[in-house]
């Protein structure tokens, strides 16, 4: 009945999230969220085929940041390095950067390799903003001595990046995924992190934050609340600290 690639929901969770079947092990189905950064598993009897072609009604826009008053000024937005544990989500984020005409470099890496990849990439790309994301999960009962699937690797990667550049206003770090340990990521040195309420986040949320930072004036404090409210779930999904932006403004054109 079910095949790899099918879109499904789970009856036990009131069919709240649409997943794609990515692997089948006997009667255990490995699932990946179509629009949220979440992996899960499920028995066959809990699954229902989802037949709506358009699940995602979230259409993020950052026009308020991107529509710059030209006159005789020119603008140099921040450069973004986006490291992602999911290739499909990475491609989606890179399309978002391209749509908004931002300079961004994308790297796909398994979460377990993130600290090493971050270390090797910062010198190569010299970004103003680094996104470190992928998949995570919060377990109510500990597994392998942790309540989180991948938060420890995100924390390690953030520490590597913050050791590379100690100033929060010279290197902006956005870290975490669905249900990540927000407090630990902020303590490790992230400017923005998920997830304050241990909820799922949209696949594009880290890219939305990065794009808003890239278009924020280097001489002025960011509007933290406005940036968070551009994401799918607002401050429940991602939080951060107030800093100045990353964009230089020059004259004349």
C-alpha positions as CSV (number, residue, x, y, z in Angstrom):
1,X,0.0,0.0,0.0
2,X,2.7,2.5,1.0
3,X,5.8,3.2,-1.0
4,X,8.9,5.3,-0.6
5,X,8.1,8.9,-1.7
6,X,4.4,8.7,-0.7
7,X,3.1,11.7,1.3
8,X,1.4,10.6,4.6
9,X,0.1,11.8,7.9
10,X,-0.1,10.1,11.3
11,X,-3.5,9.3,12.8
12,X,-2.1,9.3,16.4
13,X,-1.0,13.0,15.9
14,X,-4.4,14.1,14.4
15,X,-2.7,14.2,11.0
16,X,-1.0,17.5,11.9
17,X,2.2,17.2,9.8
18,X,2.6,16.0,6.3
19,X,5.6,13.6,5.9
20,X,7.3,11.9,3.0
21,X,8.2,8.2,3.4
22,X,12.0,8.0,2.9
23,X,12.7,4.4,4.1
24,X,10.8,1.2,4.9
25,X,12.1,-1.4,7.4
26,X,9.6,-4.2,7.5
27,X,6.6,-2.5,9.0
28,X,8.4,0.5,10.4
29,X,8.3,3.6,8.2
30,X,10.9,6.3,8.4
31,X,9.4,9.7,7.7
32,X,10.6,13.2,6.9
33,X,8.6,16.4,7.2
34,X,7.7,18.0,3.9
35,X,7.8,21.5,5.3
36,X,9.0,21.2,8.9
37,X,12.5,20.1,9.9
38,X,11.4,16.8,11.5
39,X,12.2,13.1,11.1
40,X,10.1,10.4,12.7
41,X,9.2,6.8,12.4
42,X,5.8,5.1,12.5
43,X,4.1,1.7,12.2
44,X,2.1,1.2,9.0
45,X,-1.2,1.1,10.7
46,X,-0.8,4.7,12.0
47,X,-0.3,6.1,8.5
48,X,-2.8,7.8,6.1
49,X,-2.1,8.8,2.5
50,X,-2.1,12.5,2.0
51,X,-3.4,13.4,-1.4
52,X,-3.5,17.2,-1.3
53,X,-0.8,18.5,-3.7
54,X,-0.3,21.8,-1.9
55,X,0.4,21.3,1.8
56,X,2.5,24.4,2.4
57,X,0.5,27.7,2.7
58,X,3.4,29.6,4.2
59,X,4.7,32.1,1.7
60,X,7.5,34.1,3.4
61,X,8.4,37.5,2.2
62,X,11.1,39.9,3.3
63,X,10.2,42.8,0.9
64,X,10.4,45.3,3.8
65,X,14.1,44.5,4.1
66,X,14.9,44.0,0.4
67,X,13.2,47.1,-1.0
68,X,16.1,49.5,-0.5
69,X,15.9,53.2,-1.3
70,X,18.4,53.6,-4.1
71,X,18.9,57.3,-4.8
72,X,22.7,57.6,-5.0
73,X,23.5,55.0,-2.3
74,X,24.7,51.5,-2.9
75,X,24.2,48.5,-0.6
76,X,26.4,45.5,0.4
77,X,24.3,42.9,2.1
78,X,25.9,40.3,4.4
79,X,27.3,37.0,2.9
80,X,25.7,33.8,4.1
81,X,27.1,30.3,4.6
82,X,24.3,27.8,5.0
83,X,25.2,24.3,6.3
84,X,22.3,21.9,6.3
85,X,21.8,18.3,7.4
86,X,19.0,17.8,4.8
87,X,19.7,18.2,1.0
88,X,16.1,18.9,0.0
89,X,15.8,21.7,2.7
90,X,19.2,23.1,1.7
91,X,18.1,23.4,-2.0
92,X,14.9,25.1,-0.9
93,X,16.8,27.6,1.2
94,X,19.3,28.3,-1.6
95,X,16.4,29.1,-3.9
96,X,15.1,31.5,-1.3
97,X,18.4,33.3,-1.1
98,X,18.6,33.4,-4.9
99,X,15.1,34.9,-5.1
100,X,16.2,37.7,-2.8
101,X,19.5,38.3,-4.6
102,X,21.7,37.4,-1.7
103,X,25.2,35.9,-1.9
104,X,24.9,32.5,-0.2
105,X,27.0,29.4,-0.2
106,X,25.3,26.0,0.6
107,X,26.9,22.9,2.1
108,X,25.1,19.6,2.8
109,X,26.5,17.8,5.8
110,X,25.2,15.1,8.2
111,X,24.6,16.5,11.6
112,X,27.3,14.3,13.2
113,X,29.9,16.0,10.9
114,X,28.8,19.6,11.5
115,X,31.6,20.6,13.8
116,X,34.3,19.5,11.4
117,X,32.5,21.0,8.4
118,X,32.0,24.3,10.1
119,X,35.7,24.4,11.0
120,X,36.8,23.8,7.4
121,X,34.2,26.1,5.8
122,X,34.6,29.4,7.7
123,X,38.1,30.2,6.3
124,X,37.1,29.2,2.8
125,X,33.9,31.3,2.5
126,X,34.5,34.0,5.1
127,X,30.8,34.7,5.7
128,X,29.1,37.4,7.8
129,X,26.3,34.9,8.7
130,X,26.5,31.2,9.2
131,X,23.4,28.9,9.4
132,X,23.9,25.5,11.1
133,X,20.7,23.5,10.8
134,X,19.2,20.1,9.7
135,X,17.2,17.7,11.8
136,X,16.7,17.5,15.6
137,X,14.1,16.1,18.0
138,X,13.2,16.4,21.7
139,X,12.6,13.1,23.5
140,X,10.6,13.1,26.7
141,X,12.4,9.9,27.7
142,X,16.2,10.0,27.3
143,X,17.9,8.1,24.5
144,X,21.6,7.6,24.5
145,X,21.9,9.8,27.7
146,X,20.3,12.8,26.0
147,X,16.8,14.2,25.5
148,X,17.8,15.6,22.1
149,X,18.6,13.9,18.8
150,X,21.2,16.3,17.4
151,X,21.4,19.4,19.7
152,X,24.8,18.3,21.0
153,X,26.3,18.4,17.5
154,X,24.7,21.8,16.8
155,X,26.2,23.1,20.1
156,X,29.7,21.8,19.2
157,X,29.4,23.4,15.8
158,X,28.4,26.8,17.3
159,X,31.3,26.7,19.7
160,X,33.7,26.1,16.8
161,X,32.2,29.0,14.9
162,X,32.3,31.3,17.9
163,X,35.9,30.3,18.6
164,X,36.7,31.3,15.0
165,X,35.1,34.7,15.6
166,X,34.2,35.7,19.2
167,X,32.2,38.8,18.3
168,X,28.4,38.4,17.9
169,X,28.5,41.4,15.6
170,X,31.2,40.1,13.3
171,X,29.9,36.6,12.7
172,X,26.2,36.0,13.1
173,X,25.3,32.4,14.0
174,X,21.9,30.8,13.4
175,X,21.6,27.3,14.8
176,X,19.2,24.5,15.5
177,X,16.3,22.7,14.0
178,X,13.0,21.3,15.2
179,X,12.7,21.1,19.0
180,X,16.4,21.9,19.6
181,X,17.7,23.1,23.0
182,X,17.4,26.8,22.5
183,X,19.1,27.8,25.8
184,X,22.2,25.7,25.2
185,X,22.6,27.0,21.7
186,X,22.4,30.6,22.8
187,X,24.9,29.9,25.7
188,X,27.2,28.3,23.2
189,X,27.4,31.5,21.2
190,X,24.5,31.6,18.7
191,X,22.8,34.9,17.8
192,X,19.6,33.0,16.9
193,X,18.5,29.5,17.8
194,X,15.6,27.2,17.9
195,X,13.4,26.2,19.6
196,X,12.3,28.2,22.7
197,X,9.0,26.2,23.0
198,X,10.6,22.9,21.7
199,X,8.3,23.0,18.7
200,X,8.9,22.2,15.1
201,X,10.2,24.9,12.7
202,X,9.6,25.5,9.0
203,X,12.2,24.4,6.6
204,X,12.8,28.0,5.5
205,X,12.9,29.6,9.0
206,X,16.7,29.7,9.4
207,X,17.0,31.2,5.9
208,X,14.4,33.8,6.6
209,X,16.4,34.9,9.7
210,X,19.7,34.9,7.7
211,X,18.2,37.0,4.9
212,X,16.7,39.6,7.3
213,X,20.1,39.9,9.0
214,X,21.9,40.2,5.6
215,X,19.7,43.2,4.7
216,X,19.9,44.9,8.1
217,X,22.0,48.1,8.5
218,X,25.4,47.5,10.1
219,X,25.1,50.8,12.0
220,X,21.7,50.2,13.6
221,X,20.3,47.6,16.0
222,X,18.1,45.0,14.4
223,X,14.4,44.9,15.1
224,X,14.4,41.5,16.8
225,X,10.7,41.1,17.2
226,X,10.0,42.0,13.6
227,X,12.6,39.5,12.3
228,X,11.3,36.7,14.5
229,X,7.7,37.4,13.3
230,X,8.8,36.8,9.7
231,X,9.2,33.1,10.5
232,X,6.4,30.5,10.5
233,X,5.9,30.2,14.2
234,X,7.5,33.4,15.5
235,X,9.3,33.5,18.9
236,X,7.9,30.1,19.8
237,X,10.1,28.5,17.1
238,X,13.2,30.7,17.1
239,X,14.6,33.3,19.5
240,X,17.7,35.5,19.5
241,X,19.6,38.5,20.7
242,X,19.7,42.1,19.7
243,X,22.7,43.1,17.7
244,X,23.5,45.4,14.8
245,X,23.0,44.2,11.2
246,X,25.5,43.1,8.5
247,X,24.8,45.4,5.5
248,X,27.1,48.2,4.6
249,X,25.7,51.3,2.9
250,X,27.9,53.3,0.5
251,X,27.8,56.5,-1.5
252,X,27.8,57.3,-4.4
253,X,26.6,54.5,-6.6
